[in-house]
């Protein structure tokens, strides 16, 4: 497989050739999906979600209209966070199959409902 990339207006281009025999695109099979729906009762309060053991991927979003703030470090969901805009979701794939992951979220709207699905 090959493809090329060019930059408009620069006159330059670059070609790549991929050898499918050396690519490792397989991932462990997932057998269990876990869905969590949780209400963030208080606005601007941090809530934590611990993903199940051996989680390989997850998707996170708000069911209700509003913004969701996400952090991976306790105590930072209000200061150092990623914003998930209304109507959007965040998905992470290719997680290590060992260890545990904790997500820290908050919303400026009280009563926001978080939807989280994880696959292990």
N, C-alpha and C positions, 0 to 999 in steps of 0.2 A: 504494500500500500504506500502511495506517495501523495504528497500534497505540497502546495506552494503558498507562500505568504508574501504579499507585496504591500507597500505603504503608498497610499494615494499621493501623487505629486512628488514623490521622492525619486522615482525612476528606478528604485532598487527592488529586488525581490530575493527571496530565499527559498530553497526547496529542501524538503525533508523526505526521507525514505524510512518507513517503519518495517521492521521484520516481525511479522506476526508470530513467528516461532519463538522469539525471545520476550514477547510481551506476556506478563502475567496479569490477566484481567479477571481471574476467578476470585470469588469471595466465598467464605463459608456459608452454607445453607442456613437460612433462618427458619425456625420452626414455631416460634411463639410470638404473637403480637399482643401487646398490652396497651389498653386504652385507658387514659385517666382524664376525667373531666373534673375540674376543681374551681370553685368560686373564690376569687380574691376579694374577700369581704371588705377590707379597708383599702382606700386609695393610698398610694405611695408607701406601702408597707411591703417589705421583702418576704417572699414565700419561696420555699425550696422544694424541689422535686428530685428525688433520687431515682435514677433509672435502674431497672432490674439488672441483676448480674448478667454478664455476657451480652449486654446490648451492643448490637452492631450498627444500628442506625435509628434515628428518631425524626419526628416531625412535630413542630410546636406552633400553635397559633391561638388567637383569641376567637371564640365563638361570637362574642358580643362586639359591637363596634367600638373601636378605640385602639390605642397604642399599647404595645407590650414592650417592656424593657427587659433585656436578657443579659445576664452575666454568668461567668463560670467561677467567680470567686465570691465567697460569702461577704456580705456587707458592702458590695460595690454596685448592686443593681440600680442604685439611684445616682451614682456618680461616674462610673466607668462601665458603660453598657452598650449593647447593640439594640437599636430600635427596630421592632417588627411593626411596620405600618399597618393601619386598618386594612383588612381584607387580604393580608399577606401571611405567609408562613415561613418558617425556617426549617430546613432539613439538613441533617448531618449524616454522612454515610462513611463507611470504612473505619469505624471506631475499633479500637483494640478489643479483642474478645476477653481480655482479663481486666480486672480492676473495676472501679465503680465511677459513675459520673453523676454529679449533682448540678442541677440547673437552678439559678436564682433569678426570680422574675418579680416584677411589680408593674402596676398600671396606675396612671393618674386617675382612673375612674374606679370608684368603689363598685363592687358587684360584678366585675369583669370575670368571664368564664374562660378558663384556659383549657384547651384541648391538647393532649399530648399522646402520641402513639409511638411506641418503641418496638423494635423487632430484635429478638435474641435467638 
